[in-house]
Amino acid sequence: MDKDVPRAHHDLGGAPKFMCEPVDVEPHALTDFDKEVDGLSGVLRMKRLMTVDEMRRGIEAIPEDDYHRLSYYRRWMRSITDNLLRKGVITEAELRAALERV
Amino acid sequence: MAALAPGAAVRVRDDWPETRGPVHIRTPHYLRGMRGTVVRRLGAFANPEDLAFARPAAELALYHVAFEQPAVWREGRPGDELLVEIYEPWLEPA
């Protein structure tokens, strides 16, 4: 694939930029954070507060620099936060207050 | 479009909605405009392009479509194939 196409930055398959980098195939240990985010996304889907498609849209909307900097589950968390704010499930003030308690 | 039969020659639409605003697209960029062959119909599923924005979503036919890998990525041996799930509106007769 060497066409110069207007692909979205998350649409990485066959992108020349990544073809020369070896793929990291080592198993990754999940952190407690990773497991909590995974559980949270499951609860939100079961309660019909967020579809998997909405979560993917939110991940794809992360600006390119942040997208490549963030870990897999940090991308999920960023999208979950975006979706819950967007739908009014949580407010900016509640989010800020919760972060101050951490 | 009528249901596509296994073996039907198709082309993936050479369309780039990502240049026109926020979208969620399940058709990878490297297949746009490529010719492939329908392998099987997988069923009908609510359109993820609408579900992603919490819009009412019509059910669309989803197909397994095979592509010759060397033509897509300019690597691989003749006979190497990619098998990709593609929603019907992205396919046109080839």
N, CA and C atoms of all chains as a GROMACS GRO file, in nm:
protein
  588
    1MET      N    1   0.086  -0.119   0.000
    1MET     CA    2   0.000   0.000   0.000
    1MET      C    3   0.089   0.123   0.000
    2ASP      N    4   0.095   0.192  -0.112
    2ASP     CA    5   0.178   0.313  -0.113
    2ASP      C    6   0.100   0.430  -0.169
    3LYS      N    7  -0.033   0.414  -0.177
    3LYS     CA    8  -0.115   0.526  -0.223
    3LYS      C    9  -0.117   0.633  -0.115
    4ASP      N   10  -0.120   0.756  -0.156
    4ASP     CA   11  -0.133   0.865  -0.061
    4ASP      C   12  -0.283   0.891  -0.045
    5VAL      N   13  -0.342   0.836   0.062
    5VAL     CA   14  -0.487   0.842   0.079
    5VAL      C   15  -0.520   0.916   0.207
    6PRO      N   16  -0.639   0.977   0.211
    6PRO     CA   17  -0.678   1.052   0.330
    6PRO      C   18  -0.734   0.962   0.439
    7ARG      N   19  -0.656   0.861   0.481
    7ARG     CA   20  -0.705   0.768   0.584
    7ARG      C   21  -0.712   0.840   0.719
    8ALA      N   22  -0.805   0.794   0.804
    8ALA     CA   23  -0.810   0.846   0.940
    8ALA      C   24  -0.690   0.791   1.017
    9HIS      N   25  -0.641   0.865   1.117
    9HIS     CA   26  -0.513   0.828   1.179
    9HIS      C   27  -0.518   0.694   1.253
   10HIS      N   28  -0.641   0.650   1.294
   10HIS     CA   29  -0.650   0.522   1.363
   10HIS      C   30  -0.655   0.404   1.266
   11ASP      N   31  -0.675   0.433   1.138
   11ASP     CA   32  -0.696   0.329   1.035
   11ASP      C   33  -0.558   0.287   0.983
   12LEU      N   34  -0.490   0.201   1.063
   12LEU     CA   35  -0.346   0.180   1.046
   12LEU      C   36  -0.308   0.069   0.949
   13GLY      N   37  -0.402  -0.020   0.915
   13GLY     CA   38  -0.366  -0.137   0.836
   13GLY      C   39  -0.291  -0.100   0.708
   14GLY      N   40  -0.173  -0.159   0.690
   14GLY     CA   41  -0.098  -0.138   0.566
   14GLY      C   42  -0.037   0.000   0.551
   15ALA      N   43  -0.045   0.085   0.655
   15ALA     CA   44   0.014   0.219   0.642
   15ALA      C   45   0.166   0.206   0.637
   16PRO      N   46   0.231   0.263   0.534
   16PRO     CA   47   0.376   0.246   0.515
   16PRO      C   48   0.455   0.285   0.640
   17LYS      N   49   0.408   0.386   0.711
   17LYS     CA   50   0.476   0.436   0.830
   17LYS      C   51   0.502   0.325   0.933
   18PHE      N   52   0.412   0.224   0.936
   18PHE     CA   53   0.424   0.122   1.040
   18PHE      C   54   0.476  -0.012   0.987
   19MET      N   55   0.502  -0.017   0.856
   19MET     CA   56   0.538  -0.147   0.797
   19MET      C   57   0.678  -0.191   0.833
   20CYS      N   58   0.767  -0.099   0.870
   20CYS     CA   59   0.905  -0.135   0.900
   20CYS      C   60   0.927  -0.156   1.049
   21GLU      N   61   0.822  -0.136   1.128
   21GLU     CA   62   0.837  -0.156   1.272
   21GLU      C   63   0.796  -0.297   1.310
   22PRO      N   64   0.882  -0.368   1.385
   22PRO     CA   65   0.843  -0.503   1.426
   22PRO      C   66   0.720  -0.499   1.516
   23VAL      N   67   0.634  -0.597   1.501
   23VAL     CA   68   0.513  -0.605   1.584
   23VAL      C   69   0.549  -0.665   1.718
   24ASP      N   70   0.504  -0.600   1.825
   24ASP     CA   71   0.528  -0.650   1.960
   24ASP      C   72   0.428  -0.761   1.990
   25VAL      N   73   0.475  -0.885   1.991
   25VAL     CA   74   0.383  -0.999   2.010
   25VAL      C   75   0.396  -1.060   2.149
   26GLU      N   76   0.472  -0.994   2.238
   26GLU     CA   77   0.484  -1.044   2.375
   26GLU      C   78   0.349  -1.031   2.446
   27PRO      N   79   0.313  -1.128   2.530
   27PRO     CA   80   0.189  -1.114   2.608
   27PRO      C   81   0.200  -0.993   2.702
   28HIS      N   82   0.089  -0.920   2.714
   28HIS     CA   83   0.087  -0.804   2.802
   28HIS      C   84   0.012  -0.839   2.929
   29ALA      N   85   0.070  -0.809   3.045
   29ALA     CA   86  -0.002  -0.827   3.171
   29ALA      C   87  -0.101  -0.712   3.186
   30LEU      N   88  -0.222  -0.744   3.226
   30LEU     CA   89  -0.323  -0.640   3.247
   30LEU      C   90  -0.303  -0.578   3.385
   31THR      N   91  -0.311  -0.444   3.391
   31THR     CA   92  -0.302  -0.376   3.520
   31THR      C   93  -0.441  -0.373   3.585
   32ASP      N   94  -0.445  -0.334   3.713
   32ASP     CA   95  -0.576  -0.319   3.779
   32ASP      C   96  -0.660  -0.216   3.705
   33PHE      N   97  -0.593  -0.107   3.659
   33PHE     CA   98  -0.664  -0.004   3.583
   33PHE      C   99  -0.729  -0.065   3.458
   34ASP      N  100  -0.652  -0.145   3.385
   34ASP     CA  101  -0.703  -0.207   3.262
   34ASP      C  102  -0.829  -0.289   3.291
   35LYS      N  103  -0.821  -0.369   3.400
   35LYS     CA  104  -0.934  -0.456   3.433
   35LYS      C  105  -1.057  -0.375   3.475
   36GLU      N  106  -1.034  -0.266   3.547
   36GLU     CA  107  -1.148  -0.182   3.589
   36GLU      C  108  -1.214  -0.117   3.469
   37VAL      N  109  -1.134  -0.070   3.374
   37VAL     CA  110  -1.190  -0.005   3.255
   37VAL      C  111  -1.269  -0.108   3.174
   38ASP      N  112  -1.215  -0.228   3.162
   38ASP     CA  113  -1.284  -0.333   3.090
   38ASP      C  114  -1.419  -0.363   3.156
   39GLY      N  115  -1.418  -0.374   3.290
   39GLY     CA  116  -1.542  -0.400   3.364
   39GLY      C  117  -1.642  -0.287   3.348
   40LEU      N  118  -1.592  -0.164   3.356
   40LEU     CA  119  -1.680  -0.047   3.342
   40LEU      C  120  -1.748  -0.045   3.206
   41SER      N  121  -1.672  -0.074   3.102
   41SER     CA  122  -1.731  -0.072   2.967
   41SER      C  123  -1.840  -0.179   2.955
   42GLY      N  124  -1.818  -0.294   3.020
   42GLY     CA  125  -1.919  -0.400   3.018
   42GLY      C  126  -2.047  -0.357   3.089
   43VAL      N  127  -2.032  -0.292   3.204
   43VAL     CA  128  -2.149  -0.246   3.279
   43VAL      C  129  -2.227  -0.142   3.196
   44LEU      N  130  -2.154  -0.051   3.132
   44LEU     CA  131  -2.221   0.055   3.053
   44LEU      C  132  -2.297  -0.004   2.935
   45ARG      N  133  -2.241  -0.111   2.875
   45ARG     CA  134  -2.311  -0.176   2.764
   45ARG      C  135  -2.436  -0.248   2.815
   46MET      N  136  -2.421  -0.320   2.928
   46MET     CA  137  -2.536  -0.393   2.984
   46MET      C  138  -2.649  -0.298   3.023
   47LYS      N  139  -2.613  -0.180   3.073
   47LYS     CA  140  -2.714  -0.083   3.114
   47LYS      C  141  -2.759   0.003   2.996
   48ARG      N  142  -2.712  -0.030   2.877
   48ARG     CA  143  -2.749   0.040   2.752
   48ARG      C  144  -2.716   0.189   2.757
   49LEU      N  145  -2.607   0.221   2.823
   49LEU     CA  146  -2.564   0.362   2.829
   49LEU      C  147  -2.462   0.392   2.720
   50MET      N  148  -2.403   0.288   2.661
   50MET     CA  149  -2.301   0.312   2.557
   50MET      C  150  -2.285   0.184   2.475
   51THR      N  151  -2.297   0.195   2.344
   51THR     CA  152  -2.273   0.078   2.258
   51THR      C  153  -2.123   0.067   2.228
   52VAL      N  154  -2.084  -0.052   2.182
   52VAL     CA  155  -1.943  -0.070   2.144
   52VAL      C  156  -1.907   0.024   2.029
   53ASP      N  157  -2.006   0.053   1.945
   53ASP     CA  158  -1.981   0.141   1.830
   53ASP      C  159  -1.956   0.285   1.878
   54GLU      N  160  -2.032   0.327   1.980
   54GLU     CA  161  -2.008   0.461   2.036
   54GLU      C  162  -1.870   0.468   2.100
   55MET      N  163  -1.830   0.358   2.167
   55MET     CA  164  -1.697   0.360   2.228
   55MET      C  165  -1.589   0.368   2.120
   56ARG      N  166  -1.607   0.292   2.011
   56ARG     CA  167  -1.507   0.297   1.903
   56ARG      C  168  -1.501   0.436   1.842
   57ARG      N  169  -1.619   0.499   1.822
   57ARG     CA  170  -1.619   0.634   1.766
   57ARG      C  171  -1.539   0.729   1.856
   58GLY      N  172  -1.560   0.716   1.988
   58GLY     CA  173  -1.489   0.802   2.082
   58GLY      C  174  -1.338   0.779   2.079
   59ILE      N  175  -1.298   0.654   2.061
   59ILE     CA  176  -1.154   0.622   2.053
   59ILE      C  177  -1.096   0.685   1.926
   60GLU      N  178  -1.168   0.673   1.817
   60GLU     CA  179  -1.119   0.724   1.689
   60GLU      C  180  -1.114   0.876   1.688
   61ALA      N  181  -1.191   0.940   1.779
   61ALA     CA  182  -1.194   1.086   1.783
   61ALA      C  183  -1.080   1.144   1.866
   62ILE      N  184  -1.002   1.058   1.932
   62ILE     CA  185  -0.890   1.109   2.012
   62ILE      C  186  -0.786   1.170   1.916
   63PRO      N  187  -0.740   1.292   1.942
   63PRO     CA  188  -0.642   1.353   1.852
   63PRO      C  189  -0.519   1.264   1.833
   64GLU      N  190  -0.460   1.272   1.714
   64GLU     CA  191  -0.357   1.176   1.673
   64GLU      C  192  -0.242   1.162   1.773
   65ASP      N  193  -0.189   1.272   1.823
   65ASP     CA  194  -0.074   1.262   1.914
   65ASP      C  195  -0.112   1.186   2.041
   66ASP      N  196  -0.229   1.220   2.098
   66ASP     CA  197  -0.275   1.151   2.218
   66ASP      C  198  -0.304   1.005   2.189
   67TYR      N  199  -0.364   0.979   2.072
   67TYR     CA  200  -0.400   0.842   2.033
   67TYR      C  201  -0.278   0.750   2.040
   68HIS      N  202  -0.167   0.795   1.984
   68HIS     CA  203  -0.048   0.710   1.980
   68HIS      C  204   0.026   0.706   2.113
   69ARG      N  205   0.003   0.805   2.197
   69ARG     CA  206   0.070   0.812   2.327
   69ARG      C  207  -0.002   0.726   2.432
   70LEU      N  208  -0.135   0.719   2.422
   70LEU     CA  209  -0.215   0.651   2.524
   70LEU      C  210  -0.210   0.500   2.507
   71SER      N  211  -0.218   0.429   2.621
   71SER     CA  212  -0.226   0.283   2.616
   71SER      C  213  -0.366   0.244   2.566
   72TYR      N  214  -0.377   0.116   2.532
   72TYR     CA  215  -0.504   0.064   2.481
   72TYR      C  216  -0.620   0.099   2.574
   73TYR      N  217  -0.610   0.069   2.703
   73TYR     CA  218  -0.722   0.092   2.794
   73TYR      C  219  -0.736   0.239   2.832
   74ARG      N  220  -0.629   0.317   2.820
   74ARG     CA  221  -0.645   0.462   2.844
   74ARG      C  222  -0.727   0.524   2.730
   75ARG      N  223  -0.711   0.470   2.610
   75ARG     CA  224  -0.798   0.515   2.499
   75ARG      C  225  -0.944   0.482   2.531
   76TRP      N  226  -0.968   0.361   2.582
   76TRP     CA  227  -1.105   0.323   2.619
   76TRP      C  228  -1.160   0.421   2.722
   77MET      N  229  -1.078   0.451   2.824
   77MET     CA  230  -1.125   0.537   2.933
   77MET      C  231  -1.156   0.677   2.880
   78ARG      N  232  -1.072   0.726   2.789
   78ARG     CA  233  -1.094   0.858   2.731
   78ARG      C  234  -1.228   0.860   2.656
   79SER      N  235  -1.257   0.753   2.582
   79SER     CA  236  -1.382   0.746   2.506
   79SER      C  237  -1.502   0.732   2.598
   80ILE      N  238  -1.488   0.648   2.702
   80ILE     CA  239  -1.599   0.630   2.797
   80ILE      C  240  -1.632   0.765   2.861
   81THR      N  241  -1.529   0.837   2.903
   81THR     CA  242  -1.551   0.968   2.966
   81THR      C  243  -1.622   1.062   2.869
   82ASP      N  244  -1.574   1.067   2.746
   82ASP     CA  245  -1.634   1.153   2.642
   82ASP      C  246  -1.781   1.118   2.620
   83ASN      N  247  -1.810   0.986   2.613
   83ASN     CA  248  -1.948   0.943   2.589
   83ASN      C  249  -2.040   0.978   2.706
   84LEU      N  250  -1.990   0.958   2.829
   84LEU     CA  251  -2.076   0.984   2.946
   84LEU      C  252  -2.102   1.132   2.964
   85LEU      N  253  -2.003   1.216   2.933
   85LEU     CA  254  -2.023   1.361   2.939
   85LEU      C  255  -2.123   1.404   2.832
   86ARG      N  256  -2.103   1.351   2.711
   86ARG     CA  257  -2.187   1.385   2.597
   86ARG      C  258  -2.334   1.352   2.623
   87LYS      N  259  -2.358   1.240   2.694
   87LYS     CA  260  -2.495   1.195   2.718
   87LYS      C  261  -2.552   1.249   2.848
   88GLY      N  262  -2.471   1.322   2.923
   88GLY     CA  263  -2.520   1.379   3.047
   88GLY      C  264  -2.532   1.278   3.160
   89VAL      N  265  -2.468   1.161   3.145
   89VAL     CA  266  -2.470   1.061   3.253
   89VAL      C  267  -2.387   1.114   3.370
   90ILE      N  268  -2.278   1.183   3.339
   90ILE     CA  269  -2.200   1.254   3.440
   90ILE      C  270  -2.181   1.398   3.392
   91THR      N  271  -2.151   1.487   3.485
   91THR     CA  272  -2.127   1.627   3.448
   91THR      C  273  -1.978   1.656   3.463
   92GLU      N  274  -1.934   1.765   3.398
   92GLU     CA  275  -1.793   1.808   3.410
   92GLU      C  276  -1.758   1.830   3.557
   93ALA      N  277  -1.852   1.890   3.633
   93ALA     CA  278  -1.825   1.920   3.775
   93ALA      C  279  -1.807   1.791   3.855
   94GLU      N  280  -1.891   1.692   3.827
   94GLU     CA  281  -1.878   1.563   3.897
   94GLU      C  282  -1.746   1.495   3.863
   95LEU      N  283  -1.708   1.503   3.736
   95LEU     CA  284  -1.582   1.442   3.693
   95LEU      C  285  -1.464   1.509   3.763
   96ARG      N  286  -1.467   1.643   3.766
   96ARG     CA  287  -1.358   1.717   3.830
   96ARG      C  288  -1.349   1.684   3.979
   97ALA      N  289  -1.464   1.678   4.044
   97ALA     CA  290  -1.466   1.648   4.188
   97ALA      C  291  -1.412   1.508   4.213
   98ALA      N  292  -1.451   1.413   4.127
   98ALA     CA  293  -1.405   1.274   4.145
   98ALA      C  294  -1.254   1.266   4.126
   99LEU      N  295  -1.201   1.341   4.029
   99LEU     CA  296  -1.057   1.337   4.002
   99LEU      C  297  -0.978   1.398   4.118
  100GLU      N  298  -1.038   1.498   4.184
  100GLU     CA  299  -0.969   1.561   4.298
  100GLU      C  300  -0.960   1.466   4.417
  101ARG      N  301  -1.054   1.371   4.425
  101ARG     CA  302  -1.052   1.276   4.536
  101ARG      C  303  -0.949   1.165   4.516
  102VAL      N  304  -0.900   1.149   4.392
  102VAL     CA  305  -0.806   1.040   4.362
  102VAL      C  306  -0.671   1.065   4.431
  103MET      N  307  -2.975  -0.282  -0.390
  103MET     CA  308  -2.899  -0.389  -0.456
  103MET      C  309  -2.952  -0.524  -0.406
  104ALA      N  310  -2.970  -0.619  -0.498
  104ALA     CA  311  -3.014  -0.754  -0.459
  104ALA      C  312  -2.904  -0.821  -0.379
  105ALA      N  313  -2.942  -0.924  -0.304
  105ALA     CA  314  -2.843  -0.996  -0.222
  105ALA      C  315  -2.730  -1.047  -0.312
  106LEU      N  316  -2.609  -1.038  -0.264
  106LEU     CA  317  -2.493  -1.080  -0.342
  106LEU      C  318  -2.469  -1.229  -0.318
  107ALA      N  319  -2.449  -1.302  -0.427
  107ALA     CA  320  -2.427  -1.446  -0.416
  107ALA      C  321  -2.278  -1.474  -0.400
  108PRO      N  322  -2.246  -1.586  -0.332
  108PRO     CA  323  -2.105  -1.625  -0.323
  108PRO      C  324  -2.045  -1.634  -0.464
  109GLY      N  325  -1.924  -1.581  -0.480
  109GLY     CA  326  -1.858  -1.580  -0.611
  109GLY      C  327  -1.878  -1.452  -0.688
  110ALA      N  328  -1.971  -1.366  -0.642
  110ALA     CA  329  -1.997  -1.240  -0.713
  110ALA      C  330  -1.873  -1.150  -0.708
  111ALA      N  331  -1.841  -1.091  -0.823
  111ALA     CA  332  -1.729  -0.996  -0.830
  111ALA      C  333  -1.778  -0.859  -0.784
  112VAL      N  334  -1.708  -0.801  -0.690
  112VAL     CA  335  -1.750  -0.671  -0.636
  112VAL      C  336  -1.630  -0.577  -0.630
  113ARG      N  337  -1.663  -0.450  -0.615
  113ARG     CA  338  -1.559  -0.351  -0.590
  113ARG      C  339  -1.601  -0.271  -0.466
  114VAL      N  340  -1.506  -0.241  -0.380
  114VAL     CA  341  -1.535  -0.158  -0.264
  114VAL      C  342  -1.540  -0.013  -0.310
  115ARG      N  343  -1.643   0.057  -0.270
  115ARG     CA  344  -1.658   0.197  -0.312
  115ARG      C  345  -1.534   0.279  -0.278
  116ASP      N  346  -1.490   0.359  -0.374
  116ASP     CA  347  -1.372   0.444  -0.354
  116ASP      C  348  -1.421   0.577  -0.295
  117ASP      N  349  -1.471   0.568  -0.172
  117ASP     CA  350  -1.534   0.683  -0.108
  117ASP      C  351  -1.460   0.713   0.022
  118TRP      N  352  -1.451   0.840   0.058
  118TRP     CA  353  -1.371   0.882   0.174
  118TRP      C  354  -1.453   0.972   0.266
  119PRO      N  355  -1.554   0.913   0.333
  119PRO     CA  356  -1.640   0.995   0.421
  119PRO      C  357  -1.561   1.064   0.532
  120GLU      N  358  -1.444   1.007   0.568
  120GLU     CA  359  -1.365   1.069   0.676
  120GLU      C  360  -1.315   1.207   0.639
  121THR      N  361  -1.321   1.242   0.509
  121THR     CA  362  -1.279   1.376   0.467
  121THR      C  363  -1.395   1.476   0.479
  122ARG      N  364  -1.515   1.424   0.513
  122ARG     CA  365  -1.632   1.512   0.511
  122ARG      C  366  -1.690   1.539   0.650
  123GLY      N  367  -1.622   1.497   0.755
  123GLY     CA  368  -1.674   1.523   0.889
  123GLY      C  369  -1.658   1.402   0.978
  124PRO      N  370  -1.706   1.412   1.104
  124PRO     CA  371  -1.690   1.300   1.198
  124PRO      C  372  -1.770   1.178   1.151
  125VAL      N  373  -1.703   1.065   1.144
  125VAL     CA  374  -1.767   0.940   1.100
  125VAL      C  375  -1.709   0.824   1.178
  126HIS      N  376  -1.778   0.709   1.170
  126HIS     CA  377  -1.723   0.583   1.220
  126HIS      C  378  -1.739   0.483   1.107
  127ILE      N  379  -1.629   0.436   1.052
  127ILE     CA  380  -1.630   0.352   0.933
  127ILE      C  381  -1.560   0.220   0.961
  128ARG      N  382  -1.626   0.109   0.922
  128ARG     CA  383  -1.568  -0.023   0.947
  128ARG      C  384  -1.496  -0.077   0.823
  129THR      N  385  -1.494   0.000   0.715
  129THR     CA  386  -1.430  -0.044   0.590
  129THR      C  387  -1.289   0.015   0.586
  130PRO      N  388  -1.184  -0.071   0.598
  130PRO     CA  389  -1.049  -0.016   0.607
  130PRO      C  390  -1.008   0.061   0.480
  131HIS      N  391  -0.922   0.160   0.502
  131HIS     CA  392  -0.883   0.249   0.392
  131HIS      C  393  -0.817   0.174   0.277
  132TYR      N  394  -0.745   0.065   0.311
  132TYR     CA  395  -0.665  -0.001   0.207
  132TYR      C  396  -0.751  -0.083   0.110
  133LEU      N  397  -0.882  -0.092   0.138
  133LEU     CA  398  -0.969  -0.167   0.046
  133LEU      C  399  -1.052  -0.076  -0.044
  134ARG      N  400  -1.049   0.053  -0.021
  134ARG     CA  401  -1.134   0.141  -0.101
  134ARG      C  402  -1.092   0.132  -0.248
  135GLY      N  403  -1.190   0.105  -0.332
  135GLY     CA  404  -1.163   0.094  -0.476
  135GLY      C  405  -1.110  -0.041  -0.521
  136MET      N  406  -1.089  -0.136  -0.424
  136MET     CA  407  -1.030  -0.265  -0.462
  136MET      C  408  -1.138  -0.364  -0.506
  137ARG      N  409  -1.099  -0.452  -0.599
  137ARG     CA  410  -1.189  -0.559  -0.644
  137ARG      C  411  -1.173  -0.681  -0.555
  138GLY      N  412  -1.286  -0.745  -0.526
  138GLY     CA  413  -1.284  -0.867  -0.445
  138GLY      C  414  -1.395  -0.962  -0.489
  139THR      N  415  -1.406  -1.073  -0.416
  139THR     CA  416  -1.506  -1.175  -0.448
  139THR      C  417  -1.586  -1.207  -0.322
  140VAL      N  418  -1.718  -1.204  -0.336
  140VAL     CA  419  -1.803  -1.239  -0.221
  140VAL      C  420  -1.783  -1.386  -0.186
  141VAL      N  421  -1.760  -1.413  -0.058
  141VAL     CA  422  -1.744  -1.551  -0.012
  141VAL      C  423  -1.874  -1.602   0.050
  142ARG      N  424  -1.933  -1.522   0.138
  142ARG     CA  425  -2.060  -1.562   0.200
  142ARG      C  426  -2.127  -1.440   0.262
  143ARG      N  427  -2.260  -1.453   0.276
  143ARG     CA  428  -2.336  -1.352   0.350
  143ARG      C  429  -2.336  -1.394   0.496
  144LEU      N  430  -2.302  -1.303   0.586
  144LEU     CA  431  -2.289  -1.336   0.728
  144LEU      C  432  -2.415  -1.310   0.806
  145GLY      N  433  -2.510  -1.237   0.745
  145GLY     CA  434  -2.632  -1.201   0.817
  145GLY      C  435  -2.657  -1.052   0.800
  146ALA      N  436  -2.754  -1.000   0.879
  146ALA     CA  437  -2.785  -0.857   0.873
  146ALA      C  438  -2.767  -0.798   1.012
  147PHE      N  439  -2.703  -0.682   1.017
  147PHE     CA  440  -2.669  -0.620   1.146
  147PHE      C  441  -2.696  -0.470   1.139
  148ALA      N  442  -2.733  -0.413   1.255
  148ALA     CA  443  -2.759  -0.269   1.260
  148ALA      C  444  -2.635  -0.193   1.214
  149ASN      N  445  -2.655  -0.091   1.134
  149ASN     CA  446  -2.545  -0.016   1.073
  149ASN      C  447  -2.457   0.052   1.180
  150PRO      N  448  -2.332   0.006   1.195
  150PRO     CA  449  -2.246   0.064   1.299
  150PRO      C  450  -2.214   0.212   1.274
  151GLU      N  451  -2.225   0.255   1.149
  151GLU     CA  452  -2.196   0.396   1.117
  151GLU      C  453  -2.298   0.487   1.185
  152ASP      N  454  -2.421   0.435   1.206
  152ASP     CA  455  -2.524   0.510   1.279
  152ASP      C  456  -2.520   0.481   1.429
  153LEU      N  457  -2.502   0.353   1.465
  153LEU     CA  458  -2.496   0.317   1.608
  153LEU      C  459  -2.389   0.400   1.679
  154ALA      N  460  -2.281   0.428   1.611
  154ALA     CA  461  -2.169   0.500   1.672
  154ALA      C  462  -2.209   0.640   1.717
  155PHE      N  463  -2.315   0.694   1.657
  155PHE     CA  464  -2.361   0.828   1.693
  155PHE      C  465  -2.498   0.824   1.760
  156ALA      N  466  -2.538   0.704   1.808
  156ALA     CA  467  -2.668   0.685   1.874
  156ALA      C  468  -2.783   0.729   1.786
  157ARG      N  469  -2.768   0.710   1.653
  157ARG     CA  470  -2.877   0.739   1.559
  157ARG      C  471  -2.954   0.610   1.532
  158PRO      N  472  -3.082   0.622   1.490
  158PRO     CA  473  -3.155   0.501   1.449
  158PRO      C  474  -3.074   0.430   1.339
  159ALA      N  475  -3.059   0.297   1.351
  159ALA     CA  476  -2.970   0.225   1.260
  159ALA      C  477  -3.046   0.114   1.187
  160ALA      N  478  -3.049   0.122   1.054
  160ALA     CA  479  -3.112   0.019   0.973
  160ALA      C  480  -3.023  -0.106   0.972
  161GLU      N  481  -3.086  -0.224   0.953
  161GLU     CA  482  -3.007  -0.347   0.940
  161GLU      C  483  -2.952  -0.357   0.799
  162LEU      N  484  -2.824  -0.391   0.791
  162LEU     CA  485  -2.756  -0.403   0.661
  162LEU      C  486  -2.698  -0.542   0.648
  163ALA      N  487  -2.696  -0.593   0.525
  163ALA     CA  488  -2.631  -0.722   0.500
  163ALA      C  489  -2.480  -0.704   0.516
  164LEU      N  490  -2.420  -0.805   0.580
  164LEU     CA  491  -2.274  -0.805   0.599
  164LEU      C  492  -2.218  -0.926   0.524
  165TYR      N  493  -2.110  -0.904   0.450
  165TYR     CA  494  -2.051  -1.011   0.368
  165TYR      C  495  -1.905  -1.034   0.405
  166HIS      N  496  -1.863  -1.158   0.391
  166HIS     CA  497  -1.721  -1.190   0.386
  166HIS      C  498  -1.677  -1.171   0.242
  167VAL      N  499  -1.580  -1.086   0.220
  167VAL     CA  500  -1.529  -1.063   0.085
  167VAL      C  501  -1.379  -1.095   0.083
  168ALA      N  502  -1.336  -1.170  -0.019
  168ALA     CA  503  -1.194  -1.208  -0.031
  168ALA      C  504  -1.126  -1.117  -0.132
  169PHE      N  505  -1.002  -1.078  -0.098
  169PHE     CA  506  -0.921  -0.991  -0.186
  169PHE      C  507  -0.785  -1.057  -0.205
  170GLU      N  508  -0.729  -1.042  -0.324
  170GLU     CA  509  -0.594  -1.094  -0.347
  170GLU      C  510  -0.496  -1.002  -0.276
  171GLN      N  511  -0.419  -1.061  -0.184
  171GLN     CA  512  -0.332  -0.978  -0.101
  171GLN      C  513  -0.226  -0.899  -0.179
  172PRO      N  514  -0.158  -0.960  -0.277
  172PRO     CA  515  -0.053  -0.882  -0.346
  172PRO      C  516  -0.106  -0.752  -0.407
  173ALA      N  517  -0.232  -0.753  -0.454
  173ALA     CA  518  -0.288  -0.633  -0.515
  173ALA      C  519  -0.317  -0.525  -0.410
  174VAL      N  520  -0.343  -0.568  -0.288
  174VAL     CA  521  -0.380  -0.472  -0.182
  174VAL      C  522  -0.256  -0.411  -0.118
  175TRP      N  523  -0.161  -0.497  -0.080
  175TRP     CA  524  -0.046  -0.449  -0.002
  175TRP      C  525   0.086  -0.459  -0.076
  176ARG      N  526   0.083  -0.502  -0.202
  176ARG     CA  527   0.207  -0.518  -0.279
  176ARG      C  528   0.308  -0.606  -0.207
  177GLU      N  529   0.259  -0.703  -0.135
  177GLU     CA  530   0.347  -0.804  -0.077
  177GLU      C  531   0.265  -0.932  -0.062
  178GLY      N  532   0.334  -1.043  -0.041
  178GLY     CA  533   0.267  -1.172  -0.035
  178GLY      C  534   0.279  -1.243  -0.167
  179ARG      N  535   0.244  -1.373  -0.164
  179ARG     CA  536   0.256  -1.456  -0.285
  179ARG      C  537   0.122  -1.467  -0.354
  180PRO      N  538   0.124  -1.494  -0.485
  180PRO     CA  539  -0.003  -1.518  -0.555
  180PRO      C  540  -0.081  -1.626  -0.482
  181GLY      N  541  -0.209  -1.605  -0.461
  181GLY     CA  542  -0.291  -1.701  -0.387
  181GLY      C  543  -0.314  -1.657  -0.244
  182ASP      N  544  -0.227  -1.569  -0.190
  182ASP     CA  545  -0.252  -1.514  -0.056
  182ASP      C  546  -0.376  -1.426  -0.064
  183GLU      N  547  -0.462  -1.439   0.038
  183GLU     CA  548  -0.588  -1.365   0.036
  183GLU      C  549  -0.611  -1.290   0.166
  184LEU      N  550  -0.686  -1.182   0.159
  184LEU     CA  551  -0.742  -1.117   0.276
  184LEU      C  552  -0.890  -1.150   0.277
  185LEU      N  553  -0.945  -1.179   0.396
  185LEU     CA  554  -1.088  -1.203   0.409
  185LEU      C  555  -1.142  -1.095   0.505
  186VAL      N  556  -1.230  -1.011   0.455
  186VAL     CA  557  -1.273  -0.894   0.532
  186VAL      C  558  -1.424  -0.886   0.535
  187GLU      N  559  -1.478  -0.844   0.649
  187GLU     CA  560  -1.623  -0.825   0.664
  187GLU      C  561  -1.659  -0.686   0.614
  188ILE      N  562  -1.750  -0.679   0.517
  188ILE     CA  563  -1.786  -0.550   0.459
  188ILE      C  564  -1.938  -0.539   0.446
  189TYR      N  565  -1.992  -0.425   0.486
  189TYR     CA  566  -2.136  -0.401   0.476
  189TYR      C  567  -2.174  -0.368   0.332
  190GLU      N  568  -2.295  -0.415   0.297
  190GLU     CA  569  -2.341  -0.406   0.158
  190GLU      C  570  -2.330  -0.267   0.094
  191PRO      N  571  -2.365  -0.157   0.164
  191PRO     CA  572  -2.358  -0.027   0.095
  191PRO      C  573  -2.218   0.010   0.047
  192TRP      N  574  -2.116  -0.058   0.099
  192TRP     CA  575  -1.980  -0.029   0.054
  192TRP      C  576  -1.942  -0.108  -0.072
  193LEU      N  577  -2.030  -0.198  -0.115
  193LEU     CA  578  -1.995  -0.284  -0.229
  193LEU      C  579  -2.074  -0.244  -0.353
  194GLU      N  580  -2.007  -0.249  -0.469
  194GLU     CA  581  -2.075  -0.228  -0.596
  194GLU      C  582  -2.032  -0.339  -0.691
  195PRO      N  583  -2.118  -0.371  -0.791
  195PRO     CA  584  -2.080  -0.478  -0.884
  195PRO      C  585  -1.952  -0.442  -0.958
  196ALA      N  586  -1.867  -0.542  -0.986
  196ALA     CA  587  -1.742  -0.514  -1.058
  196ALA      C  588  -1.738  -0.596  -1.187
   0.00000   0.00000   0.00000
